[in-house]
Amino acid sequence: MTEKDIEKALIRAVKSMGGISPKFVSPGLDGVPDRLVLLPMGRMAFVELKRPGQKMRPLQIRRKKQLESLGFRVFCIDSTEQIGGVLDAICSS
């Protein structure tokens, strides 16, 4: 399974919940997560996608901590099995 496969599964799952998951690109700010997950009722989080077993790079970890210190939720997904739990966590916030 590739990162792209996991990303496609996330996009489908978010869409099935009535949300969108646009690609997040921030010129001049490296290490930002791959996707925004925007769900009904104003639920939102950042999601970094990795291929199975791959970990976040040090810069990505620092960016995750920075976003979390501002009150945002940031998740790292490296398998399709994690998607449901992450979406449930976003909905419960």
Backbone torsions as a table, in degrees:
resi	resn	phi	psi	omega
1	MET	NA	136.5	-179.3
2	THR	-102.4	167.0	175.4
3	GLU	-59.2	-38.3	-179.7
4	LYS	-62.3	-39.4	177.9
5	ASP	-62.5	-43.2	179.6
6	ILE	-65.7	-41.7	178.9
7	GLU	-61.2	-44.5	178.8
8	LYS	-62.6	-40.2	178.3
9	ALA	-64.8	-39.3	177.5
10	LEU	-63.1	-46.4	-179.5
11	ILE	-58.7	-45.1	178.7
12	ARG	-62.2	-44.4	-177.9
13	ALA	-64.9	-42.3	179.2
14	VAL	-64.9	-43.9	179.3
15	LYS	-61.3	-39.3	-179.6
16	SER	-65.8	-19.5	178.0
17	MET	-93.6	4.0	-180.0
18	GLY	86.2	14.3	-178.4
19	GLY	-108.7	-176.1	174.8
20	ILE	-132.3	156.5	179.6
21	SER	-138.2	74.0	-178.1
22	PRO	-68.5	149.5	173.7
23	LYS	-63.9	135.1	-179.5
24	PHE	-103.7	116.0	178.7
25	VAL	-124.6	129.9	-178.7
26	SER	-132.7	89.9	179.8
27	PRO	-55.6	132.9	178.8
28	GLY	86.8	-3.5	179.1
29	LEU	-130.8	91.6	-177.3
30	ASP	-74.8	156.8	174.7
31	GLY	84.7	7.9	179.9
32	VAL	-73.5	151.8	178.5
33	PRO	-60.8	159.6	-175.2
34	ASP	-69.5	-40.8	-171.2
35	ARG	-134.0	149.6	165.1
36	LEU	-96.4	138.6	173.2
37	VAL	-113.4	115.4	-177.4
38	LEU	-116.9	113.8	-175.8
39	LEU	-114.1	160.6	177.8
40	PRO	-53.0	156.8	179.1
41	MET	70.5	24.3	175.5
42	GLY	73.0	19.2	178.9
43	ARG	-80.8	133.5	-177.7
44	MET	-151.5	150.2	175.4
45	ALA	-157.8	163.9	172.7
46	PHE	-99.5	144.2	179.1
47	VAL	-132.9	126.3	171.5
48	GLU	-98.1	132.0	-179.5
49	LEU	-109.0	138.6	179.8
50	LYS	-136.4	155.7	172.5
51	ARG	-73.2	159.4	-175.9
52	PRO	-51.2	129.5	177.4
53	GLY	83.7	-11.5	-179.7
54	GLN	-79.1	143.1	-178.9
55	LYS	-109.0	161.7	176.8
56	MET	-68.4	144.6	176.2
57	ARG	-73.5	159.0	-179.4
58	PRO	-53.5	-42.0	178.5
59	LEU	-63.1	-38.5	178.0
60	GLN	-65.9	-37.9	177.4
61	ILE	-64.5	-43.1	177.7
62	ARG	-62.8	-42.3	179.4
63	ARG	-65.1	-39.2	176.9
64	LYS	-58.8	-47.7	179.4
65	LYS	-62.9	-38.4	178.7
66	GLN	-62.9	-46.9	179.5
67	LEU	-64.1	-41.8	179.2
68	GLU	-65.0	-34.6	178.4
69	SER	-66.6	-20.1	176.2
70	LEU	-90.1	-0.4	176.8
71	GLY	98.1	6.0	179.6
72	PHE	-91.4	150.6	176.0
73	ARG	-92.1	136.8	-179.1
74	VAL	-132.9	128.1	-179.3
75	PHE	-122.3	150.9	172.3
76	CYS	-118.2	126.2	-178.3
77	ILE	-117.6	127.0	176.1
78	ASP	-126.1	16.4	173.3
79	SER	-158.0	152.6	179.6
80	THR	-66.2	-25.9	179.8
81	GLU	-65.2	-22.1	-179.1
82	GLN	-81.5	-19.3	-172.4
83	ILE	-57.9	-48.9	-178.3
84	GLY	-58.8	-43.6	179.7
85	GLY	-65.4	-39.5	178.8
86	VAL	-65.8	-45.3	-179.9
87	LEU	-64.7	-38.6	175.4
88	ASP	-61.0	-42.3	179.7
89	ALA	-64.5	-39.6	178.8
90	ILE	-65.3	-42.2	-179.0
91	CYS	-66.8	-28.4	-177.0
92	SER	-86.0	-0.6	-178.6
93	SER	-85.5	NA	NA
